[in-house]
Amino acid sequence: MDNKGDISEDLSRRIDKLASRSTLTRGQIIEDALSHGRSLAWQEKWIAGVQAGIESADRGEFATDEEIAAVLNKYSQA
């Protein structure tokens, strides 16, 4: 265990990695996990998905106007 709240070095590294890949602090990541039941694995998957979406957007990979209209029409008829 280390001096960062008596958690394992592995968990501490994972928290640090999440913090470096997001706008969250270590404390916010830990608070989110404890308050909302979001495990580190869930948070890691979420951050990876967001980053993949940003990378897709950076490559210009967006839904077409037709795809957006189809989704909007599908739910506006309900």
C-alpha positions, 0 to 999 in steps of 0.5 A: 500500500502507498500513502495515497489513502492506503490503496494498492499501488495498482489502483493508485496507478489506474486512478492517476492514469484516469486523471491524466486522460480526463479533466477529473482530479484523483479526488473526483474519480474516487468520489465518483466511484464511491458516491455513484458506484462507478468502478474504475473499470467503468470509468476507464471504459467511459474515458476510452469511449469518449476518446474514441469518439473525439478521435472519430470526430477529428477524422471527420467521421460524423453521422450524415444529415440523412442518418440524423433525420432518420433518428429524429423522425423515428422518435418525433412520431411517438 
